[in-house]
């Protein structure tokens, strides 16, 4: 090996910055040009194949010249584009959580509809349609959230948009907040009184994301009027119709801004067995 053969493949220096490379990055020592390929591992240190460069032991050094890890350069990184997308999603969801944590502390903390067992958490966000899709859990709501990509048109706050998924069509509301920027929200549960713990709420949120992409749910999730009818029936049975027009309405405005179906039916504990996509409870 020689430097002339490998220099054109360099994409940048590692310098201990783990966020600059993906788990698939092939690295190369800039002292002796010895490569580290995660697919092969390192027999000299009994590092198993599949071990990312960033997961190597702290005392690992170049098997060719004992140079430390900070002396390695990126030879090639097949996962760089995916890692950049995931890092961007992490930044956007962190801003989303910070935004609604501030809403909770400033406006919601002392309201009776708030479930003190819960806190704001972004769950199962993933790349979708150039942006990020996931579920936001808060002490007063659970909403399906779309953080739009740069090419998706952004409508005025309060404008509705129906978005199709394998399981059905869902009504989202456009909104925007200072830290989050523009986002779209579809209400799943509000209020959150039937959730006994954060773990349970997160489990349901993950199930929402799984069910959302299941084609077999489409026949049971024909949206709009049917969803609202179920939600209104649940509110009536719980005696919350009047509160739904005051505190709950304000909470949705201060929360994700979605005025879609309210999915928590009286006396029914949220679970995977309920139809939780789109806010329609069995």
N, C-alpha and C positions, 0 to 999 in steps of 0.2 A: 504494500500500500504506500501511497505518497500523497502529500497535500494537494497536488495539482489535480488528482483524480477526484478528490472529495470536496474541495472548496466550493464548486458550483452548487453542491447540494445543501450547503449550510443555510439555515433559515433564521439563525439568531443565536444568542448566547443564553445558556440556562441561568447561571449566576444565582442558583438557589431559589429562583422564582417559580414555584410549583404551578402557579396559575397560568404560566406561559405555555405549558405543554400539556398534551392529553396523555392518558394511560397508554396509548399506542405509539408514542413518540420513540423513534430510534435515535439514540444519542451517540456522540463521538467525542473521544478525548482530544482536546486541541493540542496536547503535548505529543502523543504518540499515535494518534488516529485510530486507537482501538475503539470499536463500536460496542454499544450495549443495545441489544434488540430485545424488547420485552417478550417477543414470541419465543426466544431461545433461552432467556435467563442467563445465568453465569455459573458454569460448572466449577470454577475455581473457588467459589464461595458457597456452593450448593444452593444457589438461588434458582427456584423453580421457574420453568417457562410460564409465561403469563403474568409475571411480576412487573408492574410498571416501574419506571425509573424513579418516580417519586416515592415508591413504596420500599425502596432498597433500605437496608439497615443504615443507621446514622454513620457507622464506621466503615461503610463500604467505600472502597477506592478502586481506581482503574486497575484491572487485572494485568495491564501491559506495563504501566509505569508507576502505579500507586498514587497517581494524582487524585485529589479529592473530587467529589461530584461537581462542585462549583466550576471546575475546569472543563466541563463537558459542553459541547455545542449541539444544537439540534441538527441532525443529519437529514431527517425527514420525519414528518408527522402526519400520517394518514387521518388521524382523528382531530386535526387542528380546527377544521371548520365546525365540526360538531361541538367541540369543547368551547369554541367562541360563542356559539348559540346558547349553550347551557349556562355559561358564565353570565351572558346578558340576561337570561331568564332569572338567574339568581339575584342579580342586581335589581331587576324590576320587581320581583316578588318581595325583596327586602324593603323596597320603598313602599309597596302596597301595605305590608304589615305595619311599617312605621306610621303610615298615614292613618290607618284605622285604629291603631293603638292610641294615637293622639285623639281621635274622635271619641274613643271610649273614655279616656281620662278627662277630656274637656266637657263632654256632654252626656255620656251614657251611664257612668259609673253608679250613680245613685238611683237610677230608675228601677221600678219594681219588676219590669219585664226582663231585666238583665239576669243571666244565669252566672252566678259568681264562681261556679265550678269550671268555667271556660275562659279561654284567652284567645287573642287574635293569632291565627296561624294560616299560612298558605300551604295547601295540601295538593300534592300530585300534579304540579304544574309541568307542562310538557310543550314542546314546539307544536304549533298548529296554525296553518294558514298564514305563515310568515310572522306570527306573533307567539303568544303563549296562552294556553288554556289550562285552567285548574279550578280548584274550589277554595274559597276563602271562608274560614270558620271564625266567627266572632261570638262574644257572649250574648248577642241579641239577634244574630241571623247566620244563615249558611247560604252562600250564593255561588253559583257557577260564574266564573270571571274570565273574560277574554281580554287580554292585553294586546291590542291590535298591532300588527306590523306596519311598517312605513307606507305600504301600498294600499292599505284598507282605508276607505273613506271614513272620516270621523264626522258624525252628525252632531247637531246641537244637543245639549244636555236635556234629557227627558224624551228624546226621539226614540221610537221603537224600531227594532229590526228583528225579523224572524230568520234564524239561522238553522240550517238543516244538518242533522247528524244521522248516523246509521239507525239510531233508535227512534228518531222522530224530529219534528220541527219545534224549535224553542224560541220563545219571545224574550229578547234582551232589550235593556234600556241603555242608551248611551249616557255616559257621565264623565266627569273629569275632576281630579283633585290635584292640589299643588305638587305633592311629591310623586304621586302615581302617574299623573298625566291622564290622557284619555283612556277609558276602559268601558267595556260593556258588561252588564250584570243581568243574570237570570236568577230570580229568587227560588230557593229550594225549601228552606225552613225558616220560619219566623213566627213567634218567638222561639227560643231554644230551651224551653222549660222541660221538655221530655228527655233531654240528654243528661245522664247522670255523671259523666266525666268527659274530660278532653279526649281521652283515648277512644271512647265510644263515638264521639263526634268525628274524630279523624278517621276512624274505621268506616263510618258511613260515607264520609267525603270520598275516601278511596273507592268505595263501592260505587258511588255515583259516577266516577270517572270510568270505571270498568263497564257499567251498564250503559253508559252514554254511547258506547261504540258497538253495542250488540244489536245486530239487525233483528233478532227475534223479539225485541222489545217494541218494535215499531207498531205492530198491530194493537198493542195495548196502550200506546202513548200518543194517540191522536190528540194534538194539543188544544190550546186556546179555550173554547167555551167549556169543554169537559173538565179541564184542569181547574178553571175558576169555580165551576159548580161544586167540585169536591172540596176546594178550599173554603168556600163560603159555608158549605154544610158543616165542616169541621169547626169553623168559628162560631156558628150558631149553636152547635151542641155544647160548646165550651162556655157559652155566654160571653164571648169576647167580641161580638160584632161591633159594639160601640167603641171598645178600646181599640179595635183594629183601625178605626177611622181617625184616632187621635194619636195615642202614644206609639202604636205600631207603625202608623203611617209616618210619623216624624222620625222614628228609628230607621225606617227604610231610607228616608231621605238623607239622614245623617250617616247611614251605613253605606251599602253598595249602590243605592239608588234604584234598585229594581223593584217594580210594583207588580211582579209576576205572581204566580200562585203561592199561597202560604201553605206549606206542606205538612205541618205538624197537626195531626188530628187528635182530638181529645181522647186521653186514655190509651193511646197507642204508642208503644215504645219504638223508636226508630230502629230498624234492623235491616240486614241484607235481604230479608224475605219480602220487604215492602217494596213497591215500585217507587224508587226514589229519584229516578231521572225526571227532570222537568217539574218536580214538585207535586207529583200526583201520588197520593197515599192510597193504599188499598183499604 
